[in-house]
């Protein structure tokens, strides 16, 4: 049954307008028509580009100051991960736009809905079909790990299907970026208990890639059987079963499939099979000559499918919340003389750190004014200059949302040309107050 239709997004500003069919045109770029689903702080609509008529999913998020406070860190991780990962089996973020009251995430449309929905309708999958999806999942996950990203919340609800039946990993709100590692390990407990690796809940450091491998084992068991390997309403009992690897396989699961699941669901991450080893197994490498027998909807019927909401975006992408400008250009620019990072530290803490890091690296500090254009108005903004010889680095603080600041480090020409900026040394100096770096050359 289709979800009840809420009123279309309010126009709210002169740059949005309501159309005769009850939809809304946002920023003169996309026509929002049908409601597809909702999350804790966002709604998603089917949209069409006014340029090429292509179909997209547009998530409409209220300005963060009125939303769930837990949204901010998820915003940072989600878009930071999605902009870093370009893979056919990872949901694409096309662009981010904003008005004074709303943020719009323009996403790839996954018209087939959730993989979870297919399980609910069909109970379980044949081995060939399950392997088809599993190959796509593992291939995309391997790509994530190669780029330093661990998903940490893999489950069928976060695996979407496009209209051709291809899998798309979504919801990177709990993902870990390379900057999240301490001593090569992750330390944040997160995820969904039935799919989460046991080492995550122990409160000690863990390998994000190995934790994702565990979740893959749970998912493979789930789609082959229609139920979970360690499902128990009593969490202590469930963790006991996990620790003892109490897996009961139904008779229809083949011996090779059992072997793969057994090696992935090893409670010891040191001996657990890695994603790389998994991809080398004959069972995994067996090619499929057909697509899975799943009938999917066309774009026009997408409203009858539940679209999983990726209700997070990168705070860096909402710097201009009040400007109503298209922010997609921020993602595309290649800045060679600039570095930016977001921080949850307050302005005074950041300014103090700038002084400490600058003095330690031999810079002298110079207070200066910088004219910044905003909404066709020019305002004075306090800027700290780090000066050493021909090197001048301007440090600006911009409030993105309450309790989240963007720190912009810009090398400027001091009259004798650019000097050599010690970017890596500066990065090390700020590491413990950084949420995520942007425009950093890897």
GIPEJO-V380122 format. One record per residue. RES is the residue in one letter. SS is DSSP state (alpha for helix, beta for strand, coil for the rest). PHI is phi in whole degrees, 0 to 359 (999 if undefined). OMEGA is omega in whole degrees, -180 to 180 (NA if undefined). Layout:
<<RES,SS,PHI,OMEGA> <RES,SS,PHI,OMEGA>>
//
This chain:
<<X,coil,999,-179> <X,coil,292,178> <X,coil,293,177> <X,coil,300,-175> <X,coil,274,174> <X,coil,279,174> <X,coil,299,178> <X,coil,298,180> <X,coil,305,-180> <X,coil,295,179> <X,coil,298,168> <X,coil,73,-179> <X,coil,223,-178> <X,coil,293,-177> <X,coil,274,172> <X,beta,245,180> <X,beta,215,179> <X,beta,273,-178> <X,coil,264,-176> <X,coil,295,-180> <X,coil,271,178> <X,coil,90,178> <X,coil,276,-179> <X,beta,225,172> <X,beta,260,-178> <X,beta,255,175> <X,coil,50,178> <X,coil,56,-179> <X,coil,234,-175> <X,beta,226,177> <X,beta,259,178> <X,beta,274,-177> <X,beta,240,-172> <X,beta,265,175> <X,beta,281,-178> <X,beta,251,-178> <X,beta,176,-178> <X,beta,216,175> <X,coil,233,-176> <X,coil,291,180> <X,coil,217,179> <X,beta,204,171> <X,beta,238,180> <X,beta,238,-178> <X,beta,234,168> <X,beta,287,179> <X,beta,226,175> <X,beta,234,177> <X,beta,290,177> <X,coil,283,-180> <X,coil,273,-176> <X,coil,238,177> <X,coil,67,179> <X,coil,288,-180> <X,beta,271,179> <X,beta,219,169> <X,beta,253,-179> <X,beta,242,177> <X,beta,268,-178> <X,beta,252,-177> <X,beta,243,176> <X,beta,294,179> <X,coil,310,-171> <X,alpha,309,-177> <X,alpha,297,-180> <X,alpha,255,-175> <X,coil,258,177> <X,coil,303,-178> <X,coil,297,178> <X,coil,286,-178> <X,alpha,292,-169> <X,alpha,302,179> <X,alpha,296,177> <X,alpha,291,177> <X,alpha,301,-177> <X,alpha,298,-177> <X,alpha,293,-173> <X,alpha,302,-175> <X,alpha,286,177> <X,alpha,302,179> <X,alpha,290,-174> <X,alpha,293,178> <X,alpha,286,180> <X,alpha,277,-169> <X,coil,248,177> <X,coil,245,-175> <X,coil,215,-177> <X,coil,297,-180> <X,coil,251,173> <X,beta,237,-177> <X,coil,302,-176> <X,coil,267,170> <X,beta,259,-176> <X,beta,281,-180> <X,beta,195,179> <X,beta,237,179> <X,beta,229,-178> <X,beta,207,170> <X,coil,239,-179> <X,coil,292,-174> <X,coil,240,-173> <X,beta,223,173> <X,beta,244,180> <X,beta,240,173> <X,beta,256,-179> <X,beta,265,-172> <X,beta,246,168> <X,coil,299,180> <X,coil,275,176> <X,coil,260,-170> <X,coil,290,-179> <X,coil,276,179> <X,beta,76,-177> <X,beta,275,171> <X,alpha,298,179> <X,alpha,302,179> <X,alpha,296,178> <X,alpha,296,178> <X,alpha,294,-179> <X,alpha,297,-178> <X,alpha,284,-170> <X,alpha,250,177> <X,coil,84,177> <X,coil,202,-177> <X,coil,246,172> <X,coil,292,-174> <X,alpha,301,-178> <X,alpha,296,179> <X,alpha,291,179> <X,alpha,300,-179> <X,alpha,293,178> <X,alpha,304,179> <X,alpha,290,-177> <X,alpha,296,178> <X,alpha,299,-180> <X,alpha,293,178> <X,alpha,299,-176> <X,alpha,292,178> <X,alpha,299,179> <X,alpha,293,-179> <X,alpha,293,177> <X,alpha,300,178> <X,alpha,297,177> <X,alpha,302,-177> <X,alpha,295,177> <X,alpha,297,180> <X,coil,260,174> <X,coil,79,-177> <X,coil,248,171> <X,beta,253,-174> <X,coil,287,174> <X,coil,73,176> <X,coil,215,-179> <X,coil,283,177> <X,coil,193,-177> <X,alpha,303,178> <X,alpha,292,180> <X,alpha,258,176> <X,beta,246,-177> <X,beta,257,178> <X,beta,235,173> <X,coil,277,-174> <X,coil,290,176> <X,coil,265,177> <X,coil,90,178> <X,coil,272,-175> <X,beta,281,177> <X,beta,225,175> <X,beta,284,180> <X,coil,230,175> <X,coil,56,177> <X,coil,263,-177> <X,coil,295,178> <X,coil,252,-177> <X,coil,290,177> <X,beta,245,177> <X,coil,269,180> <X,alpha,306,-179> <X,alpha,290,-177> <X,alpha,279,-175> <X,coil,281,169> <X,beta,237,-177> <X,coil,57,178> <X,coil,79,-176> <X,beta,234,174> <X,beta,258,-174> <X,coil,225,-177> <X,coil,270,176> <X,coil,278,-179> <X,coil,199,178> <X,coil,113,180> <X,coil,257,-170> <X,alpha,314,-176> <X,alpha,293,-178> <X,alpha,245,-172> <X,coil,269,179> <X,coil,299,-176> <X,alpha,298,-178> <X,alpha,291,-180> <X,alpha,293,-176> <X,alpha,277,-179> <X,alpha,278,176> <X,coil,79,178> <X,coil,246,179> <X,coil,296,-180> <X,beta,213,179> <X,coil,270,-177> <X,alpha,298,-180> <X,alpha,293,178> <X,alpha,292,177> <X,alpha,295,176> <X,alpha,295,178> <X,alpha,298,176> <X,alpha,302,-179> <X,alpha,300,177> <X,alpha,298,178> <X,alpha,297,178> <X,alpha,296,-178> <X,alpha,295,-180> <X,alpha,298,176> <X,alpha,300,-177> <X,alpha,300,-176> <X,alpha,283,177> <X,alpha,276,-176> <X,alpha,247,-175> <X,coil,91,177> <X,coil,217,-174> <X,coil,264,-178> <X,coil,289,-176> <X,coil,233,-176> <X,coil,289,179> <X,coil,201,180> <X,coil,295,178> <X,coil,266,-174> <X,alpha,301,177> <X,alpha,302,178> <X,alpha,295,-180> <X,alpha,296,-180> <X,alpha,291,175> <X,alpha,294,178> <X,alpha,297,179> <X,alpha,296,-178> <X,alpha,299,-179> <X,coil,271,-178> <X,coil,51,-179> <X,coil,275,-179> <X,coil,256,177> <X,coil,252,-178> <X,coil,270,173> <X,coil,290,-174> <X,coil,297,-175> <X,coil,280,179> <X,coil,279,-177> <X,coil,292,180> <X,alpha,299,177> <X,alpha,299,179> <X,alpha,294,178> <X,alpha,298,-179> <X,alpha,298,179> <X,alpha,298,-179> <X,alpha,298,-178> <X,alpha,300,-179> <X,alpha,287,178> <X,alpha,284,-178> <X,coil,265,173> <X,coil,277,-178> <X,coil,294,177> <X,coil,265,-176> <X,coil,297,-179> <X,coil,290,179> <X,coil,256,178> <X,coil,295,179> <X,coil,294,179> <X,coil,276,177> <X,alpha,298,180> <X,alpha,298,179> <X,alpha,295,178> <X,alpha,303,-177> <X,alpha,292,179> <X,coil,268,-178> <X,coil,286,177> <X,alpha,303,180> <X,alpha,300,-179> <X,alpha,289,-174> <X,alpha,281,-180> <X,coil,298,-175> <X,coil,280,176> <X,coil,253,-179> <X,coil,258,180> <X,coil,213,175> <X,coil,272,-179> <X,coil,297,-177> <X,coil,282,-180> <X,coil,237,180> <X,coil,273,-179> <X,coil,245,-176> <X,coil,280,169> <X,coil,272,-178> <X,alpha,306,-176> <X,alpha,295,-179> <X,alpha,256,-172> <X,alpha,296,-177> <X,alpha,293,180> <X,alpha,276,179> <X,coil,259,176> <X,coil,276,179> <X,coil,268,179> <X,coil,294,-178> <X,coil,274,169> <X,coil,264,-168> <X,coil,271,178> <X,coil,225,177> <X,coil,212,-177> <X,coil,279,-180> <X,alpha,302,178> <X,alpha,300,-177> <X,alpha,274,179> <X,alpha,240,177> <X,coil,304,-175> <X,coil,260,-179> <X,coil,307,-176> <X,coil,273,-172> <X,coil,268,-176> <X,coil,70,-177> <X,coil,266,171> <X,beta,288,-176> <X,coil,266,-174> <X,alpha,297,-179> <X,alpha,298,179> <X,alpha,300,-178> <X,alpha,292,-169> <X,alpha,272,-174> <X,coil,292,178> <X,coil,253,-177> <X,coil,266,-178> <X,coil,263,-178> <X,coil,245,-175> <X,beta,210,173> <X,beta,226,-180> <X,beta,223,172> <X,beta,215,175> <X,beta,263,-177> <X,beta,214,175> <X,coil,269,177> <X,coil,291,179> <X,coil,280,-174> <X,alpha,299,-179> <X,alpha,295,178> <X,alpha,297,-179> <X,alpha,293,180> <X,alpha,299,178> <X,alpha,298,180> <X,alpha,293,177> <X,alpha,302,179> <X,alpha,297,-178> <X,alpha,298,-178> <X,alpha,294,-180> <X,alpha,300,-179> <X,alpha,294,-180> <X,alpha,296,-179> <X,coil,268,175> <X,coil,88,177> <X,coil,272,169> <X,beta,258,-175> <X,beta,263,179> <X,beta,224,178> <X,beta,280,-179> <X,beta,213,178> <X,beta,252,179> <X,beta,224,179> <X,beta,274,-179> <X,beta,239,-179> <X,beta,274,179> <X,beta,214,180> <X,coil,53,178> <X,coil,62,178> <X,beta,233,-179> <X,beta,252,-179> <X,beta,239,173> <X,beta,279,-179> <X,beta,224,179> <X,beta,293,-180> <X,beta,225,175> <X,beta,260,177> <X,beta,255,173> <X,beta,260,-172> <X,beta,238,174> <X,beta,209,-177> <X,coil,63,180> <X,coil,276,-177> <X,beta,270,173> <X,beta,231,177> <X,beta,241,176> <X,beta,275,180> <X,beta,243,-180> <X,beta,248,174> <X,beta,246,179> <X,beta,236,177> <X,beta,281,178> <X,beta,272,174> <X,beta,220,179> <X,coil,307,177> <X,coil,70,176> <X,beta,222,-176> <X,beta,244,171> <X,beta,257,177> <X,beta,252,-177> <X,beta,247,178> <X,beta,252,-175> <X,beta,235,175> <X,beta,279,-179> <X,beta,237,-180> <X,coil,285,-179> <X,coil,273,179> <X,coil,110,179> <X,coil,249,-178> <X,coil,92,-179> <X,coil,285,170> <X,coil,271,-179> <X,coil,274,-178> <X,coil,274,-179> <X,coil,275,-175> <X,alpha,301,-177> <X,alpha,296,178> <X,alpha,296,176> <X,alpha,296,-180> <X,alpha,299,179> <X,alpha,298,-179> <X,alpha,297,-177> <X,alpha,261,-164> <X,alpha,304,-173> <X,alpha,277,176> <X,alpha,249,-176> <X,coil,270,169> <X,coil,275,180> <X,beta,200,175> <X,beta,270,179> <X,beta,225,-179> <X,coil,57,177> <X,coil,263,178> <X,coil,289,-177> <X,coil,277,NA>>
//
